[in-house]
Amino acid sequence: MVDIAKFLAQELTLKPSQVSNALELLAEGATIPFIARYRKERTGEMNEIQLRELSDRFTYLSELEERKNAILNAIAELGKLTDDLKSKITACLQKNELEDLYLPYKPKKRTKATIAKEKGLQPLADFIKSLNTKASIDASLETEAAKYISEEKAVKTAADALKGAADILAEEVAEKANLRAYLRDYLMQNGVFTSQIKKEHPEGSTKFEMYRDYRVKVKGIAPHNMLALLRGENEKVLNLELTFDELEVLAYLESQEIKTKVRAIRNFYQAMLKDAFNRLMKTSLTSEVIGDRKNYADIESIKTFETNLRELLLSSPAGMKPTLAIDPGFRTGCKTSVIDNTGKFLEYQTIFPHTGSHQRIQAAQTIEKLIKKYNIELIAIGNGTAGRETDEFASEVIKTLERKPVKVMVNESGASIYSASEVAIAEFPDLDITVRGAISIGRRLQDPLAELVKIDPKSIGVGQYQHDVDQKLLKQKLDETVESCVNYVGVNLNTASKELLSFVSGITPTIAKNIITYRDSNGAFSDRKQLLKVAKLGQKTFEQSAGFLRISSGKNPLDNTAVHPESYGVVKAIAKDLNLPLTQISQASQKLKSVDLKKYVTDIVGEPTLRDIISELEKPGRDPRAEFKYATFKEGIKEIGDLKVGMELEGIITNVANFGAFVDIGVHQDGLVHISQIANQFVDDPKKFVKVGQVVKVRVLEVKENLKRISLSMRSP
């Protein structure tokens, strides 16, 4: 069998010790964020991306080895396992190659070939096969076939016998691994996807218009095009086909399978091979190629989703400040909630600024009163229906104030999902669903990560074709992204929600709930060691999680840093040598820079970890996310009809796809900056130039109000 660790080291260009140590840590239950941050010495400083790639490949190859064993045992039980077949199976590195090798031995339903065998026609097939290998011997196939005529076996004529023999040989050909591998590759390299819109859908009536008469090479199809074609086919709007030169395929099969020059046998084989391909190979190989392209499209689309989600989760927090949050509405009013500098809900009011001048004045008075009562520093306004109108109303109110809060439009995608969720109901059982939505909008502004982890990532609105891709893989990768972001930023142990704690390295939802219960019963944690008093939180969980949990104003200043408790002794030794109390060590950055790290290396803590420790002590508790910025939408531009070609606007990127970026410019409909309009240079991947949450300046290129399509450009004119 394949030595997986050795193979992975070669494939991923890593040292064997890096691979074996990383796999050992994973087998022990260590999480990838923990290994990447606190076990650099053992893995040779492998980062999270390398560790996840290693973990995924190890899982794939382990499953492959299990399948090999099952197949070897199954073929051995049939008494058909040869040394050559065994070596081929053992050397396999792809699942589809392995299944090709197993295909001739796989239990199958009754086929034309098995029926022919039941009629005793295998010897006839073997006879014809022997003639094919003898270049010059001629024989009458009909004369030989006549020997197999049998009323009892329902072989009425020589033609029936020859048809049965052809069925047996066709199945043999169709199950040859080398032929299948070649044809699969041929379809991949030379096949063309074509699509037409069905006649019942007239021009301009469907979102799949660009696929009305579409052709693209299989090997060159973009992921979003592949998923769009499959969705169009699934919705019965498109006819999708994989086309190729069938004559070339048949010529290849003949070159491989026909050895004789005898015309009768050649004719027999040509007909048999045509049947073998059309009846037994074409559909399955076409499906495999479509499946391969679908799998590739899934992986690439999920990667884009991961990147967008990471950027959104790591959006700059406005900070934990008293916040007035408004969920806009016209007729039903604007739900207005106040949350304090810890995210705690304080009060709500419903105001009606859009239903008449008298109520607008009352609404302004209410807002002004709340701002002064709670010393509001931030105003968060949802960007949904009535969002721009409410934004302008809030601007009018702020103008009259001496101390002006910062006002920000907040993307409310998924807020309604949160409002109706079990999480929101448990948090605010007595509040109206819209009030919960307003609270969520406010908290998103204060700390996007802490709030967005409460929502299924698929509901946040940063993916493309998210319902079309492999749902199991999507969930796995999005969960990994959330876990990575949460542990990258770190979590305040005394304010974090159960949902946020659940993504901390090593902490399960049950332990997260137990942490909340302990905190409610005993008050705020004063040091990390107290975690060991939480039910079901043992030494292993403590090891995995402690470095990612922060305690501000605790007993030990190191508890508010990313320094792991296992390294506290080293930090104390450094502080002692620098003649500084532990509470002041972070204020001596120049002295820290001059520390000789080699002096403090131990069996557990090596130079990579020591470098991290010094870096952390120089900026203890600092949020690694970027400085907060927000877009200012142009006054008077509230609806798509207000846009004019050539207008220059400020907006915020809400989604990045393989073909461009979507930008919120404040008109309830995101505009698209096509990949060709992102920069004044060639752009092969939009993710290299733009990211979700980025504030950008754009120019309006085209507006199609009836289709709600806005084309934008970021290129300088």
N, C-alpha and C positions, 0 to 999 in steps of 0.2 A: 504493500500500500504506500501512498504518497506520505512522506514525512512533512506534515503540514507546516510545522514551525520553520523548518529549513526552506521549504518552498516559498513561504510568505516573506522570509528574510530576503530572498532573491527577487521576488516579484515587487516588493515595496522598497527595495534598496535600503534595507536596514541590517544592522548586525544581528546575528542569531541570538545573542544575549539580550538585546532589546526586545525582540519578539517573545522569547521564552519568558522573560521577566514580566512583560506586560500581560501575557496570557495567564501567567500564574496569579498575578494580582487580580485580574478579572475573575478567574476561577474562585478566588477567595472571597469574592463579593464586593471588591472595591469598585467604586463608580469611576467613570471616565473623568469627570471634573476633579475628583480627589487625586487620581493617579497623575493627571497632567499638572496639577498645582503642587502636590506635596510628596510625590515619589519620582522626582526628576532624576535622582541619582540612579535609581534602578532601571529606568527606561531610556537613559541617555538623552533626557530632555525631549521626549516625544510630546508633541502638542495634541490638543483635542481632536483635530482633523485627522492626524495620523492614527491616533488610537481608535477612532470610530471606524476608519477605513480598515484597520487591522481586525477589529471586532466583527465587522460585517463580512469580510472575506473569510475569517476563521469559521464563522457560522455557516457560510455557503459551502466551504470545503468539508466541514464536519458532516453536514447533511449529505454531501456527495459521497463521502466515505461510507456512511450508513447505508445509503442506497446501493452502493457497489456490493457491500456484503450481502444485502438481501438478494440482489440479482445473481451473484455468484452461487449462493446457496440454492436459489430456485433452479438455475441451469444445471447445477450438479445433481440435484434430485431427479432431473429428467435424464441424467446420464449422458449429457451432451457437452460437458465442459472440457474443452481441449486446452492444452498449454498455450496455444496461440491466442485463443479467445480470452483466456484468463489474463494474459499479459496485456492485451488490448484494453480490457475492462479496468484492470489495475492502474494503467497509465492515464486513464481518462481525466480531463480537468474541466469538462463542460457537461452539464446535465443533459442537454439535447443529444450530444455524441453518445453518452452512456445509454440513453433510451433507444437510440438507433441500433446499438449493438444488441440490446435485449429484445428488440422488436420481433425477430424470427422465433423467439422462444416464449414469447409472452402469451399467456392463455387468452384465447379469443373466441368470440361467438362463431357459429357456423358460417363459413364463407363459401364462395363458389369453389375455392380450392379445396376446402375440407370436404365438401360434398363430392367433388371429383375424386378425391382420395377414397372416400367411402365406396365409390363405384369401382374401385380397383384400378384407377387410371394412372397411379404413380409410376408403374413400370413403363408405360407409354411415354410419359413426360421424361423419364430418365433416358429412354431410347433416343428421343428427339434431341435431348441435350448432348448425348454422345455423338450423334451425327454432326451436330454443330461444331464439335471440336476436331472433326476429321475433314479436312479441307476438300478432298476430292471424291469421297465416297458418296455415290448417289443411291437413293433408296426411295421406294414409293411409300410416302407417309400414309396414303389411303389404304394400301395393302396391309401395312403393319397395324393401322388403327382398326381395320375390319376384324382383327383377332379379338377385340375387346367389346364387340357388339354383344349385348345381353339384355333380353327382355326383362329378366328378373331385376337387373340393376338399372333399368330405365336408360340403357345406352342403345338407342334404336338404330343409329347409323354410324358409319365411320366418321362422318362430320361431327356427330355428337361426341365421339371419343376424342377427336382432335381438339374440339372446343374445351372439353374437360382438362386435357393435358395442357392446353394453353393457359387455362385458369390457374393450374398448379404452378407453371413456370412464371406467370405474371406476378403471382404473390411472392415467389422467391426473389424476383428482380426488385419488386417494390420494397422489399425488406432488407436490401443490401445497404449496409451503413455507408460504404464509400460512395455509392451512387446518390444516396439521399444528401450526404454532406456536400457533394459537388453541386447538385441541383439547387439546394438551399442557398449556397453561396452565389450561384448563377443568378437566381431570382433577386437576391439582395443587390448584386452589382449591376444587373442589366434590366431588372423589372421596372415598370412604370406604373404609378398609381394614376388612374383616371376616374373622374367623377362627372356626373350630369345631374342636374336638378330634374326631378320628376315632372312630367307634363302638367300635373294638376296644380303646380306652383308657378304662376305667371311671373314674368320678370319684375324684379323690385319688391316682391311680396315676402321675401324671406331673408333672414340674417345670414344665410349661406350663399349669398349672391356671387361672391368671388369664386365659388366652386361650381358654377353653372356648367362650364366646359373647361375642366381643369386637368392638367397633366403635370406630373412631377416625378423625377427619378426616385425610386425607392431609397437609394442610399443617400439622397440629398434632401429628403423631406424634413422640414423644420418641425420640432415637437408640437408647437401650437397648431400647425396645419394638420398633422396626423390626428390629433385629438378632435379637431373641428370636423374632419372628414368622418371619423367614427361616430361622433355625436350626430352629425347630419344623417348618416345611414341609420343610426339607432332611432332617430326621430322620424324616419321614413320620408325624409325630404330628398336625400341623395341616393343615387346608385353608385356604389364604389366598386372598382375592379382593380385587380393587379394584372396588368397585361405584360406580355413578353413574346419572344419569337419561338413559338412551339415547334416549328420545323427545326430550329437549331437545337432545341432540347432533344427531340427525337433522333436527330443525327448523332448527337453525343451518345445517347443510349445505344444506338446501333453500333457505333464505333467501339463501345466497350463490351457489348454482349454478343455480337455476331462475328463468328470466327470463320465460318465456311463460305465458299464461293458458289455452292450449289444453289441454283435459283429457287427451287421449291422450298428449301429449308430457310433461305434468306427471306422469302416472302412470308413464310409462317412466322418467323421471328419478328419481322417488321410489324405485322398485324398484332402479334402478342405484346410487343413493347409499347405500341401505341395504346393498347388497352391498359397495360400496366400503369402507364403514366396517367392517362386520362381518368381511369376509374379508381386507381389505388394510391397515386402519388400527388397528383395535382392539387386536390382540395386540401390535403393535410399539410403539404409543403407551403402552399399559399397561406394557409392559416398560421403556420409557424412563423413565416416571414412577417405577416401583419402583426402577429403577437410579439415578435422581436422588436418591431418598430414602435408598437404600442408601449412595450416595456421601457424602451429607450426614452420615448416621449414622457412617460410617467416619471422616470428618474430625473430627467432634465427639468420638468415642470415642478416637481417637488423640490428640487434644488433651488429654483427661483423662489418658490413659496417660502422655503427655509430662510433664504437671504432676506426677503421682504419682512418676514416675521421677526427675524433678529433685529433688523433696523428699527422696526416699529416698537418692539419691546425695549430696545435700548435708546429710544427717543429721549431727548433731554428732558428731565423733570423740571417743572417750574419751581418746585420746592414745596416743602410742607408749611404752607402759609394759610391764614384764614381765607376761605374761598367762597364766593357766591356762585352757584352753579345754576344755569337756566336751561331747561329743556323746552325749546320754543314750540309755539302752537298759535294758530289764528283763532278760530271759533272757541276752542276749548281752553284757551289761555296758555300762559307760560308757567310751567311748574318751576318754582324757584326755591332752591335748597341752600342752606348754609352749612358748611363743614369747617371744623377748626383745624389747627395746625398739626393735628395727628390724624386727620381724616374722619374724625368723629362727627356724626350728624347732630346738628343743634336745632334747626328750625326750618319750616317751609311755609311758603305763601304761594297762592296762585294769583297771577296778575294778568290783566287784559289790555296790553298796550296797542292792540291792533283792532279794537272793536268800537272805536269812537273817541273823540277828543277828550271827553270827560274821564273816561276810564283810563286813557293814556296818561292824563295828569295824575290820577290816583296811583297808577302803576309806578310812575316816576317817583312819587313821594314814598311809596313802599320800598323801592330799591334804595333810595337815598337813606332812608331810616335804617335799613338792614346794614348798609355799608358802614354807617357811623356806629351803630350798636355793637357790631362785632369786629370793628377795625379791619374791614375786608381789604386784602392786598391783591387778590386775584379774582377776576370774573371769567368764568368758563361758560361759553355759549355753544350749544350743540349745532352742528352744521346741517341739520335736516330741514324739514318744512318750516318756513318762517324764520329760518336761521339768520339770513342777511337782514331781514326787516328788524329782527330783535337786536342784532348787532348794531344797527344804526340807531335804534332807540336807546340802547345802553350808552352809545357814544354821546348822545344828547344829554343824558343824565350826568355822565362823568365830567362833561365840560363845565358844569355848574359847581363842581366840588373843588375844594382847596387841595385836599390830598387825593390824588387820582390813582385808583387801582389799575393794574395791568389787565387789559381785556383781550381774551384770546378765543378765536373760533376753534372748537375741538371736534375732531372727527368722531361721530357717534356710532360708527358701524359696530353692530353687535351689542349696543347698549340695551336695546329692547330684548335681546336674547337673555342678557344678564338679569334684567328687571323681572322676568317671568321664571327665572331659574330657582332651583331648590336652594342654592347658595344665597340668593337675594332674599328669598322668603324667610330663610332661617335668620338672616341678618336683620331684616326689617319686616317682621310679620304683620305689623299694624299699619304699614304705609301703602299708599296707592302705587300701582306699578309704574306710573309716570314719575312719581317722586323718587322712587328707587333709581329710575333712569337718570334723573338730574344729579343725584348723588354720585352715580358712577361717572358721569361726564366731568364733574368737579374733581373727583379723585384721579381720573385719567390725566388731568392737567397737573395735579400735584406730583404724582408718581405713576407714569404710564405702566411700568412693569408690574407694580404691586396690584394694580386694578385689572389689567388685561389678562393676568393668569387665571382669573375667575371665569373666563369665557373660553369656550371651545375655539381654538385657533382658526378653524374653518369658517367661523362666523365673523371674523374680524375684517374680512374683505380685502386681503392682500394676495390672494391666489388667483390663478387662471385655470379653468377647467378642473377645479378641485373636486367636483363630484364625478368626474370621468376617470380619474387616475386610481391606481391601486389603493384602496382605502386603508388596508392594514399597514402598508408601507408609509402612506401619508401620515397616519396617526403616530407611528413609531418615530418618524423623522421630525415631526412637529413637536412631539413630546421631548425629544432629545434637544431640540433648539431651545425650548422653554427652560429645560433643566440647565443647559449651558449658560443662558442669559442670567438666570436667577443666581447661579453660583459665581458667575463673573462679577456681578454687582455686589453680592452679599446681602444678607437679610437682617433687619433689626429684630432681634429676638423678642423684644417687648411690645412691638406694634404690629408684627406680621400676622396676616390672616392664616387660617388653616390651609387655604388653597396655595398661598405663597410658600408656606413652610413645607408643603408636600413635595415641592420641587427641589428642596435643598438636598444635597448629596446624602444618601443613606437614610433619609427620613420618609417613612411610609405615611399614607393618609391617616392610619390609626395612631401612629406616634405623633403626627402633627396635631391631631385632635387632643391627645393626652397632654401635649405641651400647652395648648390653650387652656385645658382644664386645670392644669397645675398653676398656670399664670393667674387664672381667675380666682383660684383658692388661696394662693400664697402671695399674690402681688408680683411686681416686676422682678425679673431675674437680676441679681446683683453681680453674679459671675458665672462663667461658663460651666464650672464644676457642678453647679446646681442642676444642670441637665440630667446628671446621673440619678437624680431623685425622681425623674419623670417615669411613669409606668411604662415598661417594655423598652426603655431606652438604655441599652447596655453599653459596654465598653466599645464594641465594634461600631455601633451607630454613632457613639460619641466621637470616635476616631474619624469616621467619614464626614461628619457634619460640623463639628465644632469650629473649624477654621472659617466656615462660610457664614456663621452666625455672629452678629455684632451686638455688643451691649454698650451703649453710650452712658457715660457718667456712672460706670460700675466701679467695683473695688479695684480691679486691675486694669490699668490703661491699655494693656495689650488685648483685652477682650473686645476692644473696639477697632481692632485691626484684622488683617488677613493672616497674621502670624498664628501658626497652629500651636495649641497648648503644649504639644510635645517638644516645641522649640523654645519655650519660655526660659528654660535654664540657660540656653545659649545667649539670649537677649540680656538676661540678668548679668551674665559674665561680661558681656560687652559693656554694659552700663557701669559695672564695677571698675573695669579697666579704664574707662573714660572718666571715672570719678564723677559720675552723674547719677542722681536719683532716677529711678525708672520712670517717674512721672514727667521728667524733663528730657528724656533721651531723644524724643522726636524734634526737639528744638535745637539740636546740635548737628545740623546737616553737614557742616564742613568737617566736623570731627568724625562723623559716620563715614564720609567718603574716604577718609584716610585709614580706616580700620583694615588690618591685615587679616583677611578672611581665613587663610590657611590655619591660623592659630586656633580657630574655633570649630574646625571640622571634626565631626564625631562619626560613629558607625551609622547613625541615623541621618544626621544633618551634614550634607556635603556642600561644596561651593555653589552649585546652582541654587539650592534652597537659601543659603546665606545671602546670595545676591538679591533674591526676592525679599528676604527679611529686611535688609538695609534699605531697599527701594520702598518697602511698605512703611518703615519707620520714618522716612523722609516726608511721607504724605499720609499719616495715619487717618483712617476713616474717610478719606476723600472719595467721593463718588467718581467712578471711572467714566461715567457717561459725559457726553459733550455739553458745552455751555448751552443754556436754554435760548432758543430763538423762535420767533413766530412770524407768520406771514401777515401782511396788512392788505386786505382786499380793497380794491378801488371803490370809492364811494359812487353810488348811483348805478353800479353794475350788480343787479340782483337776479336777473333772469337771463336765460339764453338769448332772448330777443333783444337784450340791451347790448349785446356784443356787436362789434363792427370789425371787419377785416383790417388788420394793421394795428389794432389796439395793443399797447404794451401793458402787461399786468403782472402782478406778483401772485404767486400761488404756492401750494405745497404738494409735493409728490405723495400720492396715496397708494400707488401700486406700480411695480416695475415688471414688465413682461419681456419675453425674448424679442418682441418686435417693437418695443418702445416703452414709454412711461406715461401714466395717467396723472393728471394734475388737477387739483381742486382750485378753481379760480373764483369760487364764491357764487356760482349760479345754479347750484343743485345738480349739476351734471358735469362730471369730470371731463376735461379735454384730453386728447391723445397727442403726445409728442412722439411722432413716428421715429424709429431708430435713425432714419436719414436726417432728422431735424434736431438731434440731441446736441451735436457739436459741429464746429467748423472743420472737422476732420473725420476720417472714416471711423465708424463705430461698429465693432463686431459683436460687442456684448454690452447692452445698456447698463448692466450692473456695475461695470467698471467706471461709469461716468456719473451715475445718479443713484440715489437711494431713497427709500421710503422715509418720509418725514423731512426731507430736505426742502428748504425754502428756495424757490427759483424765480427768475424773471422770464416771462414767455411773451410771444407775439402771436396774435390770432391770424391764422392762415385762411381758414374756411369755416363757415357755420352752416350746418344743415339742420334747421330748426325742426322740421317735420320728423327727421330720423333721430333727433337729439344727439347729433354728432358735432364735435368741435375739434378742429385740427389746429394744433399749436406748434410753434417752433421756439427752440432755445438758441438757434444759430443767430449770430449777429447779422443784420441785414446787409 
